Amino acid sequence: MSSHSSDSMPAVSRSVKDLRENVSSWRKHGLKVAFVPTMGALHEGHLSLVELARNKADKVVASIFINPRQFAAHEDLDTYPRNETEDLMKLVTAGCDLAFLPDAEEMYPQGYSTSVAVDGLSRDLCGLSRPHFFGGVATVVCKLLNQCQPDIAIFGEKDYQQLLVIKRMVRDLDMPVSIIGGPIIREEDGLAMSSRNAYLSSAEREVAGKLNRIMTSAINEIATGADIQVTLQRATNTLLTEGFDRVDYFELRRKADLSFIDKGTLPAAQLDTARLFAAVIIGKTRLIDNMPLSGT
């Protein structure tokens, strides 16, 4: 809705009070506010969400907060990539007006004891191997939306299950914000951009690029009438023979509610109701991806 360019850093708020004062001053001028929450280590995928926000609102807030509540004890909270200065420079280039950078004490002060759980949608896919994850996500996003009080908030479709969980939470809790999904941004070989891609060795990165090809092949087979169960099993076997260490899941689901589609074939009229979801492990890195069946 408005253009933006600057060579300087965006304004930074580190407290909820300061964040709300900034947003309130914009609202007094009738400005529409968009919000993009991130955990930092920003790449083109994140920046595409900021640019989408810029096109849909007058002011853009982006947060950087590595949320400890969505990491299990054995996961990569301590090693998750961090580079605040570089992230802030990227944000201003993409059109961010205000960066919200709270610390853990600001988000979860001493005595904090509330959590948000979205049942159903959180249970399977990533919820099976990371049962703590969606409760941590729902809690922090609920807090961030209440803290910023934006008109719209934008989340990437790479984390499609997360996007549905957040949409359901916002609907169920009557939160006055529109949730918008931003398209997946991919590397040249099709690998979905992710901050965790930085963990991959050069050999692992070469293997990781095969995920897109194997998913695309499975989608094309299902779209042209192949048996779903046979196709998914064959693709899973291919992932393992091509160098992935483990397949967490490789499943066809209905995009509206993540219900299983695992038998027979999919009629042409139902192709656009389905998405293929994958989570694979290579070395110490877990990669997730998803693709629609329509348009193949």
Secondary structure, 3 states (H helix, E strand, C coil): CCCCCCCCCCEEECCHHHHHHHHHHHHHCCCCEEEEEECCCCCHHHHHHHHHHHHHCCEEEEEECCCHHHCCCCCCCCCCCCCHHHHHHHHHHHCCCEEECCCHHHHCCCCCCCCCCCCCCCCCCHHHHCCCHHHHHHHHHHHHHHHHCCCEEEEEHHHHHHHHHHHHHHHHCCCCCEEEEECCCECCCCCECCHHHHHCCHHHHHHHCHHHHHHHHHHHHHHCCCCHHHHHHHHHHHHHHCCCCEEEEEEEEECCCCCECCCCCCCHHHHHHEEEEEEEEECCEEEEEEEECCCC
